[in-house]
Amino acid sequence: MNLRTALAVTVLACAAPVWAHDFSSDVARFQTLAATRKPDSPQAVAAKLALERAQGEMEQSDVKMLLRIRSMTNAGLRALGEQPALLTSEYKRLEAALANPKTQDPARIATARETFTRLGVEMKVYTDLETMAVEQMKHALQLIESAPAN
């Protein structure tokens, strides 16, 4: 892995929590409730499973989708003669670059527009994955609340 790739992955790893839904308060609430519940009850086991799924889905969507979105954004920026982005405003930067491209090459502009269209779909998928993980977390909290007390 070259230095540029390693740097990009490091920046993404640091930026991912900024974009993702913050589960820390939900997890803290879950842990507080779980401490007062019978840990081997079917509801508590199901709640723990739901919690793990929610956290796993969020982590997977952050890594997989953000890397894909970043790659597509940078491909669109390169097609328009722009430098690859290192900031969280990449999507908006690509949109602005499309509105006022530095290149006059119609093929490159068309490639960037196609990339931007695909990127819009990927962003929707990322948002939907995040929404599903949030719903899974809510479900985990409901399940732990219904578990019998110690």
Contacts in CASP RR format, 6 or more apart in sequence:
PFRMAT RR
TARGET T0000
AUTHOR 0000-0000-0000
METHOD contacts of the structure
MODEL  1
MNLRTALAVTVLACAAPVWAHDFSSDVARFQTLAATRKPDSPQAVAAKLA
LERAQGEMEQSDVKMLLRIRSMTNAGLRALGEQPALLTSEYKRLEAALAN
PKTQDPARIATARETFTRLGVEMKVYTDLETMAVEQMKHALQLIESAPAN
1 9 0 8 1.000
8 70 0 8 1.000
8 86 0 8 1.000
9 67 0 8 1.000
11 86 0 8 1.000
12 63 0 8 1.000
12 66 0 8 1.000
12 67 0 8 1.000
12 70 0 8 1.000
15 66 0 8 1.000
15 88 0 8 1.000
16 62 0 8 1.000
16 63 0 8 1.000
16 66 0 8 1.000
17 62 0 8 1.000
18 88 0 8 1.000
19 62 0 8 1.000
19 66 0 8 1.000
19 88 0 8 1.000
20 58 0 8 1.000
20 61 0 8 1.000
20 62 0 8 1.000
20 130 0 8 1.000
21 58 0 8 1.000
21 130 0 8 1.000
21 133 0 8 1.000
21 134 0 8 1.000
23 54 0 8 1.000
23 55 0 8 1.000
23 58 0 8 1.000
23 133 0 8 1.000
23 137 0 8 1.000
26 137 0 8 1.000
26 141 0 8 1.000
27 51 0 8 1.000
27 55 0 8 1.000
29 141 0 8 1.000
30 47 0 8 1.000
30 51 0 8 1.000
30 137 0 8 1.000
30 140 0 8 1.000
30 141 0 8 1.000
30 144 0 8 1.000
33 141 0 8 1.000
33 144 0 8 1.000
33 145 0 8 1.000
33 147 0 8 1.000
34 44 0 8 1.000
34 47 0 8 1.000
34 48 0 8 1.000
34 144 0 8 1.000
34 147 0 8 1.000
36 149 0 8 1.000
36 150 0 8 1.000
37 43 0 8 1.000
37 44 0 8 1.000
37 144 0 8 1.000
37 147 0 8 1.000
37 148 0 8 1.000
37 149 0 8 1.000
37 150 0 8 1.000
38 44 0 8 1.000
38 147 0 8 1.000
38 148 0 8 1.000
38 149 0 8 1.000
38 150 0 8 1.000
41 147 0 8 1.000
41 148 0 8 1.000
43 143 0 8 1.000
43 144 0 8 1.000
43 146 0 8 1.000
43 147 0 8 1.000
43 148 0 8 1.000
44 143 0 8 1.000
44 144 0 8 1.000
44 147 0 8 1.000
46 143 0 8 1.000
47 140 0 8 1.000
47 141 0 8 1.000
47 143 0 8 1.000
47 144 0 8 1.000
47 147 0 8 1.000
48 140 0 8 1.000
48 144 0 8 1.000
50 136 0 8 1.000
50 137 0 8 1.000
50 139 0 8 1.000
50 140 0 8 1.000
50 143 0 8 1.000
51 137 0 8 1.000
51 140 0 8 1.000
51 144 0 8 1.000
53 136 0 8 1.000
53 140 0 8 1.000
54 133 0 8 1.000
54 134 0 8 1.000
54 136 0 8 1.000
54 137 0 8 1.000
54 139 0 8 1.000
54 140 0 8 1.000
55 133 0 8 1.000
56 133 0 8 1.000
57 129 0 8 1.000
57 132 0 8 1.000
57 133 0 8 1.000
57 136 0 8 1.000
58 129 0 8 1.000
58 130 0 8 1.000
58 133 0 8 1.000
61 126 0 8 1.000
61 129 0 8 1.000
61 130 0 8 1.000
61 133 0 8 1.000
65 122 0 8 1.000
65 125 0 8 1.000
65 126 0 8 1.000
65 129 0 8 1.000
66 126 0 8 1.000
68 122 0 8 1.000
69 90 0 8 1.000
69 91 0 8 1.000
69 119 0 8 1.000
69 122 0 8 1.000
69 123 0 8 1.000
69 126 0 8 1.000
70 85 0 8 1.000
70 90 0 8 1.000
72 115 0 8 1.000
72 118 0 8 1.000
72 119 0 8 1.000
72 122 0 8 1.000
73 85 0 8 1.000
73 90 0 8 1.000
73 91 0 8 1.000
73 93 0 8 1.000
73 94 0 8 1.000
73 115 0 8 1.000
73 119 0 8 1.000
74 84 0 8 1.000
74 85 0 8 1.000
74 90 0 8 1.000
75 115 0 8 1.000
76 82 0 8 1.000
76 94 0 8 1.000
76 97 0 8 1.000
76 111 0 8 1.000
76 112 0 8 1.000
76 115 0 8 1.000
76 116 0 8 1.000
77 83 0 8 1.000
77 84 0 8 1.000
77 85 0 8 1.000
77 90 0 8 1.000
77 93 0 8 1.000
77 94 0 8 1.000
77 97 0 8 1.000
77 112 0 8 1.000
78 84 0 8 1.000
79 103 0 8 1.000
79 108 0 8 1.000
79 109 0 8 1.000
79 111 0 8 1.000
79 112 0 8 1.000
79 115 0 8 1.000
80 94 0 8 1.000
80 97 0 8 1.000
80 98 0 8 1.000
80 101 0 8 1.000
80 102 0 8 1.000
80 103 0 8 1.000
80 108 0 8 1.000
80 109 0 8 1.000
80 112 0 8 1.000
81 101 0 8 1.000
81 102 0 8 1.000
81 103 0 8 1.000
81 108 0 8 1.000
82 93 0 8 1.000
82 97 0 8 1.000
82 102 0 8 1.000
85 93 0 8 1.000
85 94 0 8 1.000
87 93 0 8 1.000
91 119 0 8 1.000
91 120 0 8 1.000
91 123 0 8 1.000
94 112 0 8 1.000
94 115 0 8 1.000
94 116 0 8 1.000
94 119 0 8 1.000
95 116 0 8 1.000
97 112 0 8 1.000
98 109 0 8 1.000
98 112 0 8 1.000
98 113 0 8 1.000
98 116 0 8 1.000
101 108 0 8 1.000
101 109 0 8 1.000
101 112 0 8 1.000
103 109 0 8 1.000
END
